[in-house]
Amino acid sequence: MQIRLAIAQWLPQYKLAWLKADLMSGANVWAVLIPTGLAYAGLVGVDPLVGLYCVPAALLGYAIFGGSRLLVVGPDASVAILSGGVIAAVGVGSNNLQLAIILSILVGIVYVGFAFLRLGWVSDLIPDPVLKGFVEGLVWVTILKQVVKLLGLEIDGEAKRFLPKLYEIIQALPQAHIVTAAVGIFSLLSLFLINRFFHRLPSAFIVLLASIVLVGLFGLDHQGVAVVDVTKGGIPEIEGSIGSHLGQIVDMLPGAVAIVVIGFTLSIAAAKRAAEKTGERIDPNQELFAVGVANFGSGGMGGYPIAGTLSKTAVAMESGGRSQLGNVFTGLLGVLTILFLVPFLGMLAYATLAALVIVVMLEVSDLPYFLRLWRVRRQECVIGAFAFAGVLAYGALPGVMIGAFLALVVLADHISRPPTITIGRTQNGDFTSLEDEQGARPIPGMVIWRQYAPLVFLNARRLSNDIRSRVEEQEGISVVLLDGMATSGVDATGTSAFLALRDDLAKDGVTLWVANVRNASWNRIVAALSATDTPIPPYFNSLADAVDEFEKSGPAAVGPGTS
């Protein structure tokens, strides 16, 4: 693929009149991005300060290569949870921060690799019900984990599944740390109230600042309230050579692919939302490369994997942002935060970060979606519910695998039962479905069959069985005409099924004809027939040509061996 320097296109066209709006947008995004970056670090399993390192280089990398003028890349809750699951699975006894850095770089490599393989379609790999179920599961697993920090609970158990964890928390409630719980609940209520009555204000930044002030004024850190450890500041480096981590890199690769699939799905959704305002066209392969570069930037500065984030992109849109210069300004503010504001974070309560994560998760939650889906597509609702339950029962990473499997089930179900119609002719000579048009009549002695799907291994046997049943139901059929207008391709199994269908029909004196087949598919069938030295079925460029030939020759003149 050809990689574009997107900045070379939008920067020369930049108008000075946009600068004020971009600076305001950048400041507003910073006020949201920094607190959530700190909060999501806990989901990854690293210190909150690591969330600061995800911002500057990632935003700059996307600004250089990204195709969206307003998309904001940065810490995302779903990607953070998945990253934490991958690290926990391979990092027993290891340094989580080192693994987070390596994982971010590995995710970047997968993104870039997908871009060069032109796999931009991976954003469509997971159907909405599965994605919604997966995300909903993450929401409630995350909220449950944050309740422990919100209330200052000390839990001795190591339950990882949702219900056992919930039982542990309920048992530990009487031992909640009163001061920590007060800070957490105050932060939670403040976030809700600001979002409800003053939704234009940066609630996360305000509550984070209030937490720092309260802890500093009243010395709450000396009263048992856990605060951010600023002694571990500074941009970390990977300890040892990459080769020393090779075994863990191999173990993390499947998880990195899962992060890319989920993260890119979310990124494209955010980019398309921004494109509704800007009117620009989004190239998925270019976006793969740009988000990959952004992950290199995050990992290079010592951060964890990131993605395009819809909530921060919405902030940029609402703030009147006009270009990626606003996000570059956000990155500059991020650098200033790392250089000058880190000491103040030593008075930030973990309970406040937990409250922030809980509020974000509740905003992401969309339980009514499943009620709406139940009324429309119950089967897909059940599949989404299984994805939801998979995350609750087994955790984020196994939940991704369950979700991916369910996505394949949905796809297989659609392809294995494709829409099919039999075609007739109206009085004015048009060919249309016999089921939809009362004016259409079947061609005596002929069945015209159209399938709206590729002829592949998942539906080949069904196609053969359905056509045989239709021929048996009607008397006097001498020709079955397959209309390939809506059949996008044929695989080896489909070719074999086609040949078997031709032979079975021939035993009953019925000839198989084809029309409107795409060249590649027809060539594959011809090659298979030529390899066995068998006659090639009659082929026509249109239904009209085939029916004219049939009616001209007469049913009696048509035999199974006609070519």
C-alpha positions as CSV (number, residue, x, y, z in Angstrom):
1,M,0.0,0.0,0.0
2,Q,1.0,3.6,-0.5
3,I,1.4,5.5,2.9
4,R,0.6,9.1,2.8
5,L,2.0,11.9,5.0
6,A,-1.4,13.3,5.9
7,I,0.2,16.3,7.6
8,A,1.7,17.3,4.2
9,Q,-1.9,17.7,2.9
10,W,-3.7,19.5,5.8
11,L,-0.9,21.7,7.1
12,P,-0.3,23.7,3.9
13,Q,-4.0,24.4,3.8
14,Y,-4.2,25.4,7.4
15,K,-5.9,28.8,8.0
16,L,-4.8,31.1,10.8
17,A,-8.5,31.7,11.7
18,W,-8.7,28.1,12.9
19,L,-5.9,28.5,15.5
20,K,-8.0,29.8,18.3
21,A,-10.6,26.9,17.9
22,D,-7.8,24.3,17.7
23,L,-6.1,25.7,20.9
24,M,-9.3,25.6,22.8
25,S,-10.1,22.1,21.5
26,G,-6.6,20.9,22.5
27,A,-6.9,22.3,26.0
28,N,-10.3,20.6,26.5
29,V,-9.1,17.3,25.2
30,W,-6.1,17.5,27.5
31,A,-8.4,18.1,30.5
32,V,-10.2,14.8,29.7
33,L,-7.3,12.8,28.3
34,I,-4.9,13.2,31.2
35,P,-7.2,12.1,34.0
36,T,-8.5,9.1,32.0
37,G,-4.9,8.2,31.1
38,L,-4.0,8.1,34.8
39,A,-7.1,6.2,35.6
40,Y,-6.8,3.6,32.9
41,A,-3.2,2.8,33.9
42,G,-4.7,0.8,36.8
43,L,-6.6,-1.3,34.3
44,V,-3.4,-2.2,32.6
45,G,-1.7,-3.0,35.9
46,V,0.9,-0.2,35.9
47,D,1.3,3.0,37.9
48,P,-1.0,5.9,37.0
49,L,2.0,8.1,35.8
50,V,2.4,5.7,32.9
51,G,-0.9,7.1,31.6
52,L,0.8,10.4,31.0
53,Y,3.4,8.8,28.7
54,C,0.8,7.5,26.3
55,V,-0.2,10.9,25.2
56,P,2.4,13.2,23.5
57,A,4.2,11.0,21.0
58,A,1.0,9.0,20.2
59,L,-0.9,12.2,19.3
60,L,2.0,13.5,17.2
61,G,2.4,10.2,15.3
62,Y,-1.3,10.2,14.4
63,A,-1.2,13.8,13.4
64,I,1.5,13.0,10.9
65,F,-0.1,10.0,9.3
66,G,-3.8,9.9,10.3
67,G,-6.5,10.6,7.8
68,S,-9.0,12.2,10.2
69,R,-8.7,15.8,11.1
70,L,-10.4,15.4,14.5
71,L,-9.8,11.8,15.7
72,V,-8.1,11.7,19.1
73,V,-5.9,8.7,19.9
74,G,-5.0,7.9,23.5
75,P,-5.9,5.6,26.4
76,D,-9.1,3.6,25.9
77,A,-10.8,1.6,28.6
78,S,-11.4,-1.5,26.5
79,V,-7.9,-1.6,25.1
80,A,-6.5,-1.0,28.6
81,I,-8.5,-3.9,30.0
82,L,-7.4,-6.2,27.2
83,S,-3.8,-5.1,27.7
84,G,-4.0,-5.8,31.4
85,G,-5.4,-9.2,30.6
86,V,-2.6,-10.0,28.2
87,I,0.1,-8.8,30.7
88,A,-1.5,-10.8,33.5
89,A,-1.5,-13.9,31.4
90,V,2.2,-13.8,30.6
91,G,3.7,-11.6,33.2
92,V,3.7,-13.8,36.3
93,G,6.7,-12.6,38.4
94,S,7.6,-10.0,35.7
95,N,7.7,-6.2,35.6
96,N,4.2,-5.1,34.3
97,L,5.6,-1.8,33.0
98,Q,8.2,-3.5,30.9
99,L,5.6,-5.8,29.4
100,A,3.2,-2.9,28.8
101,I,5.9,-1.1,26.8
102,I,6.7,-4.2,24.8
103,L,3.0,-4.9,24.2
104,S,2.5,-1.4,22.9
105,I,5.3,-1.7,20.4
106,L,4.1,-5.2,19.5
107,V,0.6,-3.8,18.9
108,G,2.1,-1.1,16.7
109,I,3.9,-3.8,14.7
110,V,0.6,-5.7,14.2
111,Y,-1.2,-2.5,13.1
112,V,1.5,-1.7,10.6
113,G,1.6,-5.2,9.3
114,F,-2.2,-5.3,8.8
115,A,-1.9,-2.0,7.0
116,F,0.7,-3.3,4.5
117,L,-1.5,-6.5,4.1
118,R,-4.5,-4.1,3.4
119,L,-6.5,-5.6,6.1
120,G,-8.6,-2.5,6.8
121,W,-11.7,-4.7,6.8
122,V,-10.8,-6.1,10.2
123,S,-12.8,-3.3,11.7
124,D,-15.9,-5.1,10.3
125,L,-14.8,-8.5,11.6
126,I,-16.8,-8.3,14.8
127,P,-20.6,-7.8,14.4
128,D,-22.3,-5.2,16.6
129,P,-24.1,-7.7,18.9
130,V,-20.8,-9.5,19.7
131,L,-18.9,-6.2,20.2
132,K,-21.6,-4.7,22.4
133,G,-21.8,-7.9,24.5
134,F,-18.0,-7.9,24.9
135,V,-17.8,-4.3,25.8
136,E,-20.8,-4.6,28.2
137,G,-19.0,-7.5,30.0
138,L,-15.8,-5.3,30.3
139,V,-17.9,-2.5,31.8
140,W,-19.2,-4.5,34.7
141,V,-16.0,-6.5,35.3
142,T,-14.1,-3.1,35.4
143,I,-16.7,-1.5,37.7
144,L,-16.5,-4.4,40.1
145,K,-12.7,-4.1,40.3
146,Q,-12.8,-0.4,40.9
147,V,-15.2,-0.7,43.8
148,V,-12.3,-2.2,45.8
149,K,-10.2,0.9,45.3
150,L,-13.2,3.2,45.6
151,L,-14.1,2.0,49.1
152,G,-10.6,1.1,50.3
153,L,-11.4,-2.6,50.7
154,E,-8.7,-5.1,51.6
155,I,-9.6,-8.5,50.0
156,D,-7.4,-11.5,50.8
157,G,-9.1,-13.7,48.1
158,E,-7.9,-14.0,44.6
159,A,-11.1,-14.6,42.7
160,K,-11.0,-13.4,39.1
161,R,-14.4,-14.3,37.9
162,F,-17.3,-11.9,38.3
163,L,-19.6,-13.7,40.7
164,P,-16.9,-15.0,43.1
165,K,-15.3,-11.5,43.1
166,L,-18.7,-9.9,43.8
167,Y,-19.1,-12.3,46.8
168,E,-15.7,-11.3,48.1
169,I,-16.5,-7.6,47.9
170,I,-19.8,-8.0,49.7
171,Q,-18.1,-9.9,52.5
172,A,-15.4,-7.2,52.8
173,L,-17.9,-4.2,52.9
174,P,-17.9,-4.0,56.7
175,Q,-14.2,-3.5,56.7
176,A,-14.2,-0.6,54.2
177,H,-11.8,2.3,54.9
178,I,-14.1,5.1,56.0
179,V,-11.9,8.0,54.8
180,T,-11.1,6.4,51.5
181,A,-14.7,5.5,50.9
182,A,-15.7,9.1,51.7
183,V,-13.2,10.4,49.1
184,G,-14.3,7.9,46.6
185,I,-18.0,8.5,47.0
186,F,-17.5,12.3,47.0
187,S,-15.6,12.0,43.7
188,L,-18.3,9.7,42.3
189,L,-21.1,12.0,43.2
190,S,-19.2,15.1,42.0
191,L,-18.6,13.5,38.6
192,F,-22.3,12.6,38.2
193,L,-23.5,16.1,39.3
194,I,-21.1,18.0,37.0
195,N,-22.0,15.7,34.1
196,R,-25.7,16.1,34.8
197,F,-25.9,19.9,35.4
198,F,-22.7,21.3,33.9
199,H,-21.9,18.9,31.2
200,R,-19.8,21.4,29.2
201,L,-17.2,21.5,32.1
202,P,-14.3,19.0,32.2
203,S,-15.7,17.0,35.1
204,A,-12.8,14.6,35.2
205,F,-10.2,17.4,35.5
206,I,-12.2,19.3,38.1
207,V,-12.7,16.3,40.3
208,L,-9.0,15.2,39.9
209,L,-7.9,18.7,41.0
210,A,-10.3,18.7,43.9
211,S,-9.0,15.4,45.1
212,I,-5.4,16.7,45.0
213,V,-6.5,19.8,47.0
214,L,-8.5,17.9,49.6
215,V,-5.7,15.3,50.2
216,G,-3.2,18.1,50.5
217,L,-5.3,20.3,52.8
218,F,-6.4,17.6,55.2
219,G,-3.4,15.3,55.0
220,L,-5.7,12.4,54.0
221,D,-2.7,10.4,52.8
222,H,-1.6,10.2,56.4
223,Q,-5.0,8.9,57.4
224,G,-4.7,5.8,55.2
225,V,-6.0,7.1,51.9
226,A,-3.9,5.5,49.1
227,V,-2.3,8.1,46.7
228,V,-0.3,8.0,43.5
229,D,3.4,7.2,44.0
230,V,5.4,9.9,42.2
231,T,8.7,8.5,43.2
232,K,8.6,6.2,40.2
233,G,8.5,9.1,37.7
234,G,10.6,9.4,34.6
235,I,10.2,7.8,31.2
236,P,11.2,4.1,31.7
237,E,13.3,2.0,29.3
238,I,13.0,-1.7,28.4
239,E,15.4,-3.6,30.7
240,G,17.6,-6.0,28.9
241,S,17.5,-6.9,25.2
242,I,14.4,-7.7,23.2
243,G,15.7,-11.2,22.9
244,S,15.5,-11.7,26.6
245,H,11.8,-11.1,26.3
246,L,11.3,-13.2,23.2
247,G,9.3,-15.9,24.9
248,Q,6.9,-13.4,26.4
249,I,6.6,-11.6,23.1
250,V,5.5,-14.8,21.4
251,D,3.0,-15.4,24.2
252,M,1.6,-11.9,23.9
253,L,1.2,-12.0,20.1
254,P,-2.4,-13.5,20.1
255,G,-3.4,-10.9,22.6
256,A,-1.9,-8.2,20.6
257,V,-3.9,-9.3,17.5
258,A,-7.1,-9.2,19.7
259,I,-6.2,-5.7,20.9
260,V,-5.7,-4.5,17.3
261,V,-9.0,-6.0,16.2
262,I,-11.0,-4.4,19.1
263,G,-8.9,-1.2,19.1
264,F,-9.2,-0.6,15.4
265,T,-12.9,-1.3,15.5
266,L,-13.3,1.4,18.1
267,S,-10.9,3.7,16.2
268,I,-12.7,3.4,12.9
269,A,-16.0,4.1,14.7
270,A,-14.6,7.3,16.2
271,A,-13.0,8.3,12.8
272,K,-16.3,7.8,11.0
273,R,-18.1,9.9,13.7
274,A,-15.6,12.7,13.1
275,A,-16.0,12.3,9.3
276,E,-19.7,13.0,9.6
277,K,-18.7,16.6,10.6
278,T,-15.7,17.1,8.4
279,G,-17.1,15.3,5.3
280,E,-13.7,13.6,4.7
281,R,-13.3,10.1,3.5
282,I,-11.6,7.6,5.8
283,D,-9.1,5.0,4.3
284,P,-9.1,2.1,6.8
285,N,-5.6,0.9,5.7
286,Q,-4.1,4.4,6.2
287,E,-5.8,4.5,9.6
288,L,-4.2,1.1,10.5
289,F,-0.8,2.5,9.8
290,A,-1.5,5.8,11.7
291,V,-2.8,4.1,14.8
292,G,0.2,1.7,14.6
293,V,2.6,4.6,14.6
294,A,0.7,6.1,17.5
295,N,1.3,2.9,19.5
296,F,5.0,3.1,18.6
297,G,5.0,6.6,20.1
298,S,3.2,5.5,23.2
299,G,5.5,2.5,23.8
300,G,8.6,4.6,22.9
301,M,7.8,7.0,25.7
302,G,7.0,4.2,28.1
303,G,3.3,4.0,27.8
304,Y,0.8,1.2,27.2
305,P,-1.3,0.4,24.1
306,I,-3.8,3.0,22.9
307,A,-6.4,3.5,20.2
308,G,-8.7,6.0,18.7
309,T,-11.2,7.1,21.3
310,L,-14.8,8.2,20.6
311,S,-15.3,10.1,23.8
312,K,-12.2,12.3,23.4
313,T,-13.0,12.8,19.7
314,A,-16.4,14.0,20.7
315,V,-14.8,16.5,23.0
316,A,-12.7,17.8,20.0
317,M,-15.8,18.1,17.9
318,E,-17.8,19.8,20.5
319,S,-15.0,22.2,21.2
320,G,-14.9,23.3,17.6
321,G,-11.6,21.7,16.6
322,R,-10.7,22.1,13.0
323,S,-7.5,20.0,12.5
324,Q,-4.9,17.8,14.1
325,L,-3.1,20.9,15.3
326,G,-5.4,20.8,18.3
327,N,-4.3,17.3,19.2
328,V,-0.6,18.4,18.7
329,F,-1.3,21.1,21.3
330,T,-2.8,18.5,23.6
331,G,0.4,16.5,23.2
332,L,2.4,19.6,24.1
333,L,0.3,20.2,27.2
334,G,1.0,16.5,28.0
335,V,4.7,17.1,27.9
336,L,4.4,20.1,30.2
337,T,2.3,18.0,32.6
338,I,5.1,15.4,32.7
339,L,7.8,18.0,33.2
340,F,6.1,20.3,35.8
341,L,2.9,18.8,37.3
342,V,3.9,15.3,38.3
343,P,4.8,16.2,41.9
344,F,1.3,17.4,42.5
345,L,-0.1,14.0,41.5
346,G,1.5,12.6,44.7
347,M,-1.6,13.9,46.4
348,L,-4.1,12.3,44.0
349,A,-6.2,9.6,45.7
350,Y,-6.6,6.2,43.9
351,A,-10.2,6.3,45.1
352,T,-10.8,9.4,42.8
353,L,-9.3,7.5,39.8
354,A,-11.5,4.6,40.6
355,A,-14.6,6.9,40.6
356,L,-13.5,8.3,37.3
357,V,-13.3,4.8,35.7
358,I,-16.7,3.8,37.1
359,V,-18.3,6.9,35.6
360,V,-16.7,6.4,32.2
361,M,-17.8,2.7,32.3
362,L,-21.4,3.6,33.1
363,E,-21.4,6.0,30.1
364,V,-20.1,3.3,27.9
365,S,-22.7,0.8,29.1
366,D,-25.7,0.3,26.8
367,L,-27.9,-2.4,28.3
368,P,-31.1,-1.1,26.6
369,Y,-29.4,-2.0,23.3
370,F,-30.0,-5.7,24.1
371,L,-33.7,-5.0,24.8
372,R,-34.0,-3.3,21.4
373,L,-32.1,-6.1,19.7
374,W,-34.3,-8.7,21.3
375,R,-37.4,-7.2,19.6
376,V,-35.7,-7.2,16.2
377,R,-33.2,-10.1,16.1
378,R,-33.5,-12.5,19.0
379,Q,-30.8,-14.9,17.7
380,E,-28.2,-12.1,17.5
381,C,-29.3,-10.9,20.9
382,V,-28.6,-14.3,22.4
383,I,-25.1,-14.3,20.7
384,G,-24.4,-10.9,22.2
385,A,-25.5,-12.2,25.6
386,F,-23.1,-15.1,25.3
387,A,-20.2,-12.6,24.6
388,F,-21.3,-10.6,27.6
389,A,-21.4,-13.7,29.8
390,G,-18.1,-15.0,28.5
391,V,-16.3,-11.9,29.7
392,L,-18.0,-12.1,33.1
393,A,-17.2,-15.7,33.5
394,Y,-13.7,-15.9,32.1
395,G,-12.3,-12.4,31.9
396,A,-11.3,-10.0,29.2
397,L,-8.9,-12.0,27.1
398,P,-10.9,-15.3,27.0
399,G,-13.9,-13.1,26.4
400,V,-12.3,-11.8,23.2
401,M,-11.7,-15.3,22.0
402,I,-15.3,-16.2,22.8
403,G,-16.4,-13.0,21.0
404,A,-14.3,-13.8,17.9
405,F,-15.7,-17.4,17.8
406,L,-19.2,-16.0,18.1
407,A,-18.5,-13.5,15.3
408,L,-17.5,-16.4,13.1
409,V,-20.7,-18.2,14.1
410,V,-22.8,-15.2,13.1
411,L,-20.9,-15.0,9.7
412,A,-21.2,-18.7,9.1
413,D,-24.9,-18.6,9.9
414,H,-25.5,-15.8,7.4
415,I,-23.5,-17.4,4.7
416,S,-24.9,-20.9,5.3
417,R,-28.5,-19.8,4.9
418,P,-28.3,-17.1,2.1
419,P,-31.4,-15.6,0.6
420,T,-32.4,-17.4,-2.6
421,I,-35.2,-16.7,-5.0
422,T,-36.7,-18.4,-8.1
423,I,-37.2,-16.1,-11.0
424,G,-40.0,-15.7,-13.4
425,R,-40.9,-13.3,-16.2
426,T,-43.5,-10.5,-16.2
427,Q,-45.8,-9.7,-19.2
428,N,-43.4,-6.9,-20.3
429,G,-40.5,-9.3,-20.3
430,D,-38.7,-8.3,-17.1
431,F,-37.2,-11.1,-14.9
432,T,-38.0,-10.9,-11.2
433,S,-38.7,-13.0,-8.2
434,L,-41.8,-15.2,-8.3
435,E,-42.3,-14.6,-4.6
436,D,-42.3,-10.8,-4.8
437,E,-44.1,-10.0,-8.0
438,Q,-47.6,-11.2,-8.6
439,G,-47.3,-10.4,-12.3
440,A,-44.3,-12.8,-12.7
441,R,-44.8,-16.3,-14.1
442,P,-42.4,-19.2,-14.2
443,I,-40.9,-20.3,-17.5
444,P,-42.6,-23.7,-18.3
445,G,-40.0,-26.5,-18.1
446,M,-37.4,-24.2,-16.5
447,V,-36.3,-23.3,-13.0
448,I,-34.3,-20.0,-12.7
449,W,-32.5,-19.9,-9.4
450,R,-30.5,-17.0,-7.9
451,Q,-28.5,-17.0,-4.6
452,Y,-27.5,-13.8,-2.9
453,A,-24.2,-15.0,-1.5
454,P,-21.0,-16.6,-2.7
455,L,-21.2,-20.3,-3.4
456,V,-18.8,-21.7,-0.8
457,F,-18.3,-24.7,1.5
458,L,-20.8,-23.3,4.1
459,N,-23.8,-23.2,1.7
460,A,-22.9,-25.5,-1.2
461,R,-24.8,-28.5,0.1
462,R,-27.8,-26.4,1.0
463,L,-27.9,-25.0,-2.5
464,S,-27.8,-28.4,-4.1
465,N,-30.5,-29.8,-1.8
466,D,-32.8,-26.8,-2.3
467,I,-32.5,-26.9,-6.1
468,R,-33.2,-30.7,-6.1
469,S,-36.2,-30.2,-3.9
470,R,-37.6,-27.5,-6.2
471,V,-37.1,-29.7,-9.3
472,E,-38.9,-32.6,-7.6
473,E,-41.8,-30.4,-6.7
474,Q,-42.5,-29.4,-10.3
475,E,-43.2,-31.7,-13.2
476,G,-41.8,-31.3,-16.6
477,I,-38.6,-29.5,-15.6
478,S,-35.8,-30.0,-18.2
479,V,-33.5,-27.1,-17.4
480,V,-32.2,-25.5,-14.2
481,L,-30.7,-22.1,-14.9
482,L,-28.4,-20.7,-12.2
483,D,-28.3,-16.9,-12.3
484,G,-24.9,-15.8,-10.9
485,M,-25.7,-12.1,-10.9
486,A,-25.6,-12.0,-7.0
487,T,-23.1,-14.7,-6.4
488,S,-19.8,-13.0,-5.7
489,G,-17.5,-16.0,-5.9
490,V,-17.1,-19.8,-5.9
491,D,-14.6,-21.8,-3.8
492,A,-13.3,-25.4,-4.4
493,T,-16.2,-26.9,-2.4
494,G,-18.7,-24.8,-4.2
495,T,-17.2,-25.9,-7.5
496,S,-17.5,-29.6,-6.4
497,A,-21.1,-29.0,-5.4
498,F,-21.9,-27.5,-8.7
499,L,-20.4,-30.5,-10.6
500,A,-22.3,-32.9,-8.3
501,L,-25.5,-31.0,-8.8
502,R,-25.1,-31.1,-12.6
503,D,-24.5,-34.9,-12.4
504,D,-27.5,-35.5,-10.1
505,L,-29.8,-33.5,-12.3
506,A,-28.6,-35.2,-15.4
507,K,-29.7,-38.6,-14.0
508,D,-33.2,-37.2,-14.0
509,G,-32.9,-35.8,-17.5
510,V,-32.5,-32.2,-16.3
511,T,-29.7,-30.0,-17.8
512,L,-27.9,-27.4,-15.7
513,W,-27.3,-24.0,-17.4
514,V,-25.6,-20.9,-16.1
515,A,-26.0,-17.1,-16.7
516,N,-24.4,-13.9,-15.4
517,V,-21.6,-15.7,-13.7
518,R,-18.5,-13.6,-12.9
519,N,-15.5,-14.5,-15.0
520,A,-13.3,-15.7,-12.2
521,S,-16.0,-18.0,-10.8
522,W,-16.9,-19.4,-14.3
523,N,-13.2,-19.9,-15.1
524,R,-12.8,-21.9,-12.0
525,I,-15.7,-24.1,-12.9
526,V,-14.5,-24.6,-16.5
527,A,-11.1,-25.5,-15.2
528,A,-12.6,-28.2,-13.0
529,L,-14.7,-29.6,-15.8
530,S,-11.8,-29.6,-18.3
531,A,-9.6,-31.5,-15.8
532,T,-12.2,-34.3,-15.8
533,D,-12.8,-34.2,-19.6
534,T,-16.5,-33.5,-19.1
535,P,-18.8,-31.3,-21.2
536,I,-19.1,-27.7,-20.1
537,P,-22.6,-26.5,-19.3
538,P,-24.2,-23.9,-21.6
539,Y,-23.3,-20.4,-20.4
540,F,-25.2,-17.2,-21.3
541,N,-24.5,-13.5,-20.7
542,S,-28.1,-12.8,-19.5
543,L,-31.3,-14.5,-18.4
544,A,-33.0,-13.2,-21.6
545,D,-30.5,-14.9,-23.8
546,A,-30.8,-18.2,-21.9
547,V,-34.6,-18.2,-21.9
548,D,-34.7,-17.2,-25.6
549,E,-32.5,-20.2,-26.4
550,F,-34.6,-22.5,-24.2
551,E,-37.9,-21.4,-25.8
552,K,-36.4,-21.5,-29.3
553,S,-35.0,-25.1,-28.9
554,G,-38.0,-26.4,-26.9
555,P,-37.8,-28.4,-23.7
556,A,-37.7,-31.7,-25.6
557,A,-34.6,-30.6,-27.5
558,V,-32.6,-29.9,-24.3
559,G,-30.6,-32.8,-23.0
560,P,-28.3,-33.2,-20.1
561,G,-25.3,-33.3,-22.3
562,T,-26.0,-30.1,-24.2
563,S,-23.1,-27.8,-24.3
